[in-house]
Amino acid sequence: MQQMPLLAIEVLSPEQGIEEILAKFDAYFALGVKSCWLVEPAVDVLHVYPQPDQHSTFDMNDIDIVDEIMDIRLPIQKIFW
């Protein structure tokens, strides 16, 4: 790629471990990605990482997913319906 995306979204599959995805996030941030999302569909949870060592967790008890770095506010129902 000549230019990295600003946002990376990874969906955890049953065969993957979270540590594997977090290692990818480290690489993404090193390459210039501004924000990373980790979606856990089995438990209806989404984590927003604005930095490798910092994240916010959203679940069905939340109304919106908020990514301040990307200026995104999205109803969680749009992800988990």
Residue frames relative to the residue before (quaternion, step in Angstrom):
aa qw qx qy qz dx dy dz
M 1.0000 0.0000 0.0000 0.0000 0.00 0.00 0.00
Q 0.3990 -0.7051 0.5312 0.2480 3.54 -1.05 0.70
Q 0.7869 0.0983 -0.0455 0.6075 3.55 1.14 -0.63
M 0.3951 -0.7227 0.5185 0.2296 3.57 -0.88 0.97
P 0.5265 -0.6041 0.4763 0.3619 3.59 -1.14 0.51
L 0.5344 -0.6215 0.4639 0.3363 3.57 -1.21 0.39
L 0.7835 0.1968 -0.0784 0.5841 3.58 1.16 -0.69
A 0.1013 -0.7646 0.6339 0.0565 3.56 -1.02 0.88
I 0.0971 -0.7829 0.6138 0.0315 3.56 -0.95 0.93
E 0.0670 -0.7813 0.6205 0.0034 3.56 -0.80 1.09
V 0.2017 -0.7559 0.6134 0.1078 3.56 -1.00 0.90
L 0.3898 -0.7364 0.5107 0.2122 3.56 -0.67 1.16
S 0.1813 -0.7681 0.6063 0.0979 3.57 -0.81 1.02
P 0.6661 -0.5163 0.3430 0.4148 3.61 -1.17 0.37
E 0.6780 0.5018 -0.2910 0.4515 3.59 1.14 -0.56
Q 0.6673 0.5113 -0.2927 0.4557 3.59 1.22 -0.35
G 0.3009 -0.7000 0.6083 0.2224 3.49 -1.33 0.39
I 0.6094 -0.5661 0.4059 0.3787 3.54 -1.15 0.57
E 0.6141 0.5677 -0.3514 0.4209 3.60 0.99 -0.75
E 0.6087 0.5533 -0.3408 0.4552 3.59 1.09 -0.72
I 0.6870 0.4661 -0.2801 0.4819 3.57 0.92 -0.90
L 0.6404 0.5224 -0.3362 0.4516 3.61 0.96 -0.76
A 0.6050 0.5290 -0.3522 0.4796 3.60 1.13 -0.58
K 0.6188 0.5235 -0.3364 0.4795 3.59 1.05 -0.72
F 0.6372 0.5384 -0.3285 0.4429 3.57 0.97 -0.87
D 0.6058 0.5463 -0.3523 0.4587 3.60 1.01 -0.77
A 0.6733 0.4824 -0.2908 0.4789 3.57 0.94 -0.90
Y 0.6337 0.5364 -0.3321 0.4476 3.60 0.95 -0.83
F 0.6757 0.4857 -0.2989 0.4671 3.58 0.85 -0.95
A 0.6354 0.5304 -0.3275 0.4556 3.60 1.00 -0.79
L 0.7081 0.4467 -0.2483 0.4873 3.60 1.14 -0.62
G 0.6804 -0.5425 0.2761 0.4082 3.58 1.25 0.11
V 0.4086 0.6789 -0.5012 0.3478 3.60 1.23 0.15
K 0.3882 -0.7680 0.4728 0.1898 3.60 -0.89 0.94
S 0.8010 0.0261 0.0249 0.5976 3.59 1.11 -0.67
C 0.1151 -0.7834 0.6082 0.0570 3.57 -1.13 0.72
W 0.1722 -0.7670 0.6117 0.0891 3.52 -1.07 0.83
L 0.1381 -0.7512 0.6409 0.0769 3.54 -1.10 0.83
V 0.1351 -0.7948 0.5908 0.0311 3.56 -0.60 1.21
E 0.1049 -0.7692 0.6293 0.0377 3.55 -0.91 1.04
P 0.1961 -0.8423 0.4896 0.1109 3.61 0.16 1.26
A 0.6026 0.5864 -0.3704 0.3947 3.62 1.04 -0.60
V 0.7895 0.2523 -0.1285 0.5445 3.60 1.14 -0.62
D 0.4223 -0.7359 0.4352 0.3012 3.61 1.30 0.25
V 0.4650 0.6402 -0.4589 0.4042 3.54 0.83 1.09
L 0.0650 -0.7708 0.6332 0.0284 3.54 -1.12 0.78
H 0.1636 -0.7730 0.6091 0.0686 3.56 -0.94 0.99
V 0.1742 -0.7624 0.6168 0.0888 3.57 -0.94 0.95
Y 0.1296 -0.7934 0.5943 0.0212 3.56 -0.71 1.19
P 0.1488 -0.7864 0.5928 0.0895 3.61 -0.49 1.14
Q 0.7479 0.1007 -0.0640 0.6531 3.55 1.40 -0.30
P 0.6583 -0.5437 0.3291 0.4034 3.60 -1.10 0.51
D 0.7796 0.3453 -0.1727 0.4930 3.60 1.01 -0.75
Q 0.7004 0.4019 -0.2491 0.5347 3.58 1.24 0.31
H 0.1489 0.7965 -0.5797 0.0856 3.57 -0.96 0.80
S 0.2723 -0.6974 0.6346 0.1919 3.51 -1.40 0.34
T 0.2404 -0.7766 0.5705 0.1162 3.55 -1.03 0.83
F 0.0894 -0.7856 0.6122 0.0096 3.54 -0.97 0.96
D 0.0012 0.7857 -0.6185 0.0107 3.56 -1.06 0.81
M 0.7685 -0.3936 0.2430 0.4422 3.56 -1.29 -0.07
N 0.5691 0.5712 -0.3898 0.4448 3.62 1.24 -0.10
D 0.6377 0.5034 -0.3168 0.4895 3.58 1.28 -0.28
I 0.4600 -0.6712 0.5062 0.2856 3.55 -1.15 0.60
D 0.8186 0.0971 0.0009 0.5661 3.57 0.86 -1.02
I 0.3554 -0.6262 0.6413 0.2650 3.47 -1.40 0.42
V 0.0840 -0.8061 0.5855 0.0177 3.57 -0.82 0.98
D 0.0271 -0.7553 0.6546 -0.0181 3.53 -0.87 1.09
E 0.2511 -0.8175 0.5027 0.1260 3.56 -0.10 1.31
I 0.6008 0.5659 -0.3631 0.4324 3.61 1.07 -0.66
M 0.7657 0.3476 -0.1753 0.5121 3.58 0.90 -0.95
D 0.3557 -0.7463 0.4772 0.2980 3.58 1.32 -0.12
I 0.4073 0.6825 -0.4831 0.3672 3.55 0.91 1.07
R 0.0142 0.7297 -0.6833 0.0222 3.52 -1.07 0.91
L 0.0562 0.8202 -0.5545 0.1287 3.55 -0.42 1.28
P 0.4697 -0.6588 0.4937 0.3188 3.62 -0.81 0.88
I 0.5004 -0.6756 0.4502 0.3007 3.57 -0.81 0.98
Q 0.5708 0.5988 -0.3706 0.4223 3.60 1.17 -0.52
K 0.5901 0.5649 -0.3698 0.4426 3.62 1.20 -0.40
I 0.6838 0.4495 -0.2724 0.5062 3.59 1.21 -0.50
F 0.8001 0.1625 -0.0411 0.5760 3.57 0.81 -1.07
W 0.1548 0.8053 -0.5566 0.1330 3.60 -0.16 1.23
